[in-house]
């Protein structure tokens, strides 16, 4: 009797499969998983930053920014800073601030038209802005906007979100924190920007309410945006699509503020308060 | 600028990975197809050299000569298969790409053992066994490599 080995049947030990399709499905799944992880980290960081106790934010701010002693600040700058601080205090009294938040205003001898907020209620007002505004009302709107950012904990929320996102990107890709950070801030991190635009709108609304409460009318409140439009008209004719920008389009912001004024029945006209003497005629110093 | 360079460097790594994937897939597919062709052809040719796992010989007229025969093969997974297997390890499920790898290794090992037995003039191999071991085991960055050893007792009829 002739016996032979049974022919090995194909397709049992090696099941039929499509490796390339598998690769795409699995890769997409992995990327989706990491995106979800990143989004979760960002949201946790944002909420953590926004809702952490104010005392923590103050402590962080103290730890991050060393107080530099500067003795050669011109007298005029110190007076301007005091005047700005007084204005901020008046506005803050009419705003809903967390208990431990104390607004500290810093005057910067810088020609750019801007004001900014950092952790712990530190607000920087640049000389360029003070130069450009024509009334205290306009300056108050900008400062109230910055105070609102501090009060809404937007800075802490942004930093918390970016920090955790950076951590996830760094862990997953093995990038250095600097590269990951650059990727988040440098690229158009759409997520971050959407959040940021919402924060800007809220700050606009809070600021307008504060100005209305402080002065009894909202005249001059839109001046800053008009100045911005002016500046941009010179520099960049086209602001670009809104979803790529951190701030809502300026035109849109003015429109929204007008609508809010109308809805709340605030007076559009009123007596404008001139800038105090300390804030006029500021010159570039040292 | 520095940041841009850094991001490009990160991207460059991605390009390398994709290139290796494509290379691995093409080279791996060609190698696998050729190997299977050769396996099937040789299995057919050696079909009459019977391999059984039984431990005892069937009754025979004269006591045959017996000797140990073995066939061993070392086979490596390609970059593409390893990449896919790693992804699979995240989600679970069958690692198809490793199935063909081990299937090829086992069949090749049997063939080599049969070839040795044929050279000795054997008529059959009984008590055939497998040993499988990973050579790359414990070496984290090494590409998966396995050794499969097939061995058995060759029956050489006297005559």
Interface residues (C-beta under 8 A of the other chain):
Chain A: X2 X3 X4 X5 X7 X8 X10 X13 X14 X15 X17 X19 X20 X22 X23 X26 X27 X29 X30 X33 X173 X175 X176 X178 X179 X182 X183 X186
Chain B: X3 X6 X7 X10 X21 X25 X40 X43 X44 X46 X47 X48 X49 X50 X51 X80 X81 X83 X84 X87 X88 X90 X91 X94 X96 X97 X99 X100 X102 X103 X107
